[in-house]
Amino acid sequence: MLPEHADVVIVGGGSCGCVLAARLSDDPARTVLLLEEGAAFGSPSAVPREIRDVATLPVGPESPWVTHYPGRLTAAVDATVTRGRVLGGSGAVNGAYFVRARPEDFRHWPAAWSYAEVLPSFREIENDIDFTGELHGESGPIPVGRVARERMHPVSRAFTDAADTAGFVPVADLNAPGPEGVGPVPLNVRGGVRTSPLLAHLLPVLHRPNLTVGGGTRVDRIVVSNGRAVGVEITGADGPRRISSGRVIVSAGAVQSPRLLMLSGIGPVGELRRLGIEPVLDLPGVGHGYSDHPEALIPYRFRPEVPAHSVLLEVALHTENLELRPYTTAFGSVIPGSGVADPVLGVVLTRPRSRGRIVFDERDPAAAPLLDYRYLTDPADREALDEGVRLAADLLAGMDDVVEAGSVEVGRSRLGTSLHLSGTCRMGDDDRAVVDEWCGVRGIEGLNIVDTSVFPRVPSRGPHATAVMLAHRVALLGDAL
């Protein structure tokens, strides 16, 4: 049974929500209520196998653990975009890539989030089994490790050798500041289990009497009174009701967080009126100016003797604005229902200039919005991605011990997205910023947003590790929130 009131209500049980709920409930005098629209689990043994098993990405068209959104990558390329809809969120169903943002990424953040300031939190969230010292943690809840070369899939070893031959620098620790190059990917995996904040942070503390988790609960609106968030309106198993709170933290993800703000009357006033929503606060940046990583996928064929594998991505090559990913198996083998039969090498643009927007349907503002990425609208993005595809083709040509001769088809490469949506409610102090440097919604007391939507721009590495760090660091504020 959900309470009538909580000191803190957290909307969204993804990676950030799990971290916040665990850390804020460390104080036994603070009551915390975590609300998740998808399914919830009461113990590690209740978590389904496909969510635990790193060899499966349960994000296909029939998956009960995700929400599908219509996406428009370019004017000519449509896509279906998936985000986690289950306790644990997208971090519970992803590829377990746990690479930190680079120091230069934080130059776009407020000064309180410089690399020097965030490094202690990166250390506190992890237990790195490969590295110790001033850059890494040894006792955090998230296990971080890398696949040793002798245990790597043949494609990972062949790609590493091809990159070495091409003159790229070997990098043993991609989570350390320093030169860019090729090396093993840090993974949040323990014993073949995708160890997300659901398993590492939240489930171990569910016994706390001051912590309640409500699954199957949709938050319909944030209640604002006299310029302060005072609760939420929800629809759950018992129908609609209101829960009051001392603070509301929205951690519903880079799509659902701005959507909830809009449904609550917080956003661009002209757009709110177009949608028939009574404005509460004019915040022009809600849902606008987001960034994500475009990814070109180059198909090819393995030699017949190349075996199947479990970890989807073991190594990566980083250049100034690219990441090349030699996936170890075809997506069709790890994503049920995806239908992608050929293995692919992913070419990711890590510092895109193009910006997208979320488009809400005026016929039904509560419906799944269109994600209008506007990829490659900046000519520099198109040029950089084309350069990456040429580099990938050259490296594949040097991998003839695993790649079947003549199978690389650059002309069949297709544009996709890395699903790293960021910046839909970005932090800052300009008139397009939605939250301040500590994730407080500008103009409303008692309301925070804590997830990748507040990133000023998508990090040059996948955002999961940085999102966990963000939630951990914001939770340390406790009563100062």
Rosetta blueprint (number, residue, H / E / L):
1 M L
2 L L
3 P L
4 E L
5 H E
6 A E
7 D E
8 V E
9 V E
10 I E
11 V E
12 G L
13 G L
14 G L
15 S H
16 C H
17 G H
18 C H
19 V H
20 L H
21 A H
22 A H
23 R H
24 L H
25 S L
26 D L
27 D L
28 P L
29 A L
30 R L
31 T L
32 V E
33 L E
34 L E
35 L E
36 E L
37 E L
38 G L
39 A E
40 A L
41 F L
42 G L
43 S L
44 P H
45 S H
46 A H
47 V L
48 P L
49 R H
50 E H
51 I H
52 R H
53 D E
54 V L
55 A L
56 T L
57 L L
58 P L
59 V L
60 G L
61 P L
62 E L
63 S L
64 P L
65 W L
66 V E
67 T E
68 H E
69 Y E
70 P E
71 G E
72 R E
73 L E
74 T E
75 A L
76 A L
77 V E
78 D E
79 A E
80 T E
81 V E
82 T E
83 R E
84 G E
85 R L
86 V E
87 L L
88 G L
89 G H
90 S H
91 G H
92 A H
93 V L
94 N L
95 G L
96 A L
97 Y E
98 F L
99 V L
100 R L
101 A L
102 R L
103 P H
104 E H
105 D H
106 F H
107 R H
108 H H
109 W L
110 P L
111 A H
112 A H
113 W H
114 S L
115 Y H
116 A H
117 E H
118 V H
119 L H
120 P H
121 S H
122 F H
123 R H
124 E H
125 I H
126 E E
127 N E
128 D E
129 I L
130 D L
131 F L
132 T L
133 G L
134 E L
135 L L
136 H L
137 G L
138 E E
139 S L
140 G L
141 P L
142 I E
143 P E
144 V E
145 G E
146 R L
147 V L
148 A L
149 R H
150 E H
151 R H
152 M L
153 H L
154 P H
155 V H
156 S H
157 R H
158 A H
159 F H
160 T H
161 D H
162 A H
163 A H
164 D H
165 T H
166 A L
167 G L
168 F L
169 V L
170 P E
171 V L
172 A L
173 D L
174 L L
175 N L
176 A L
177 P L
178 G L
179 P L
180 E L
181 G L
182 V E
183 G E
184 P E
185 V L
186 P L
187 L E
188 N L
189 V E
190 R E
191 G L
192 G L
193 V E
194 R E
195 T L
196 S L
197 P H
198 L H
199 L H
200 A H
201 H H
202 L H
203 L H
204 P H
205 V H
206 L L
207 H L
208 R L
209 P L
210 N L
211 L E
212 T E
213 V E
214 G E
215 G L
216 G L
217 T L
218 R E
219 V E
220 D E
221 R E
222 I E
223 V E
224 V E
225 S E
226 N L
227 G L
228 R E
229 A E
230 V E
231 G E
232 V E
233 E E
234 I E
235 T E
236 G E
237 A L
238 D L
239 G E
240 P E
241 R E
242 R E
243 I E
244 S E
245 S E
246 G E
247 R E
248 V E
249 I E
250 V E
251 S L
252 A L
253 G H
254 A H
255 V H
256 Q H
257 S H
258 P H
259 R H
260 L H
261 L H
262 M H
263 L H
264 S L
265 G L
266 I E
267 G E
268 P L
269 V H
270 G H
271 E H
272 L H
273 R H
274 R H
275 L L
276 G L
277 I L
278 E L
279 P L
280 V L
281 L E
282 D E
283 L L
284 P L
285 G L
286 V L
287 G L
288 H E
289 G E
290 Y E
291 S E
292 D L
293 H L
294 P E
295 E E
296 A E
297 L E
298 I E
299 P E
300 Y L
301 R L
302 F E
303 R L
304 P L
305 E L
306 V L
307 P L
308 A L
309 H L
310 S L
311 V L
312 L L
313 L L
314 E L
315 V E
316 A E
317 L E
318 H E
319 T L
320 E L
321 N L
322 L E
323 E E
324 L E
325 R E
326 P E
327 Y L
328 T L
329 T L
330 A L
331 F H
332 G H
333 S H
334 V H
335 I L
336 P L
337 G L
338 S L
339 G L
340 V L
341 A L
342 D L
343 P L
344 V E
345 L E
346 G E
347 V E
348 V E
349 L E
350 T L
351 R L
352 P L
353 R L
354 S L
355 R L
356 G E
357 R E
358 I E
359 V E
360 F L
361 D L
362 E L
363 R L
364 D L
365 P L
366 A L
367 A L
368 A L
369 P L
370 L E
371 L E
372 D E
373 Y L
374 R L
375 Y L
376 L L
377 T L
378 D L
379 P H
380 A H
381 D H
382 R H
383 E H
384 A H
385 L H
386 D H
387 E H
388 G H
389 V H
390 R H
391 L H
392 A H
393 A H
394 D H
395 L H
396 L H
397 A H
398 G L
399 M L
400 D L
401 D L
402 V L
403 V E
404 E L
405 A L
406 G L
407 S L
408 V L
409 E L
410 V H
411 G H
412 R H
413 S L
414 R E
415 L E
416 G E
417 T E
418 S L
419 L L
420 H L
421 L L
422 S E
423 G L
424 T L
425 C L
426 R L
427 M E
428 G L
429 D L
430 D L
431 D L
432 R L
433 A L
434 V L
435 V E
436 D L
437 E L
438 W L
439 C L
440 G E
441 V E
442 R L
443 G L
444 I L
445 E E
446 G L
447 L E
448 N E
449 I E
450 V L
451 D L
452 T H
453 S H
454 V H
455 F L
456 P L
457 R L
458 V L
459 P L
460 S L
461 R L
462 G L
463 P L
464 H H
465 A H
466 T H
467 A H
468 V H
469 M H
470 L H
471 A H
472 H H
473 R H
474 V H
475 A H
476 L L
477 L L
478 G H
479 D H
480 A H
481 L L
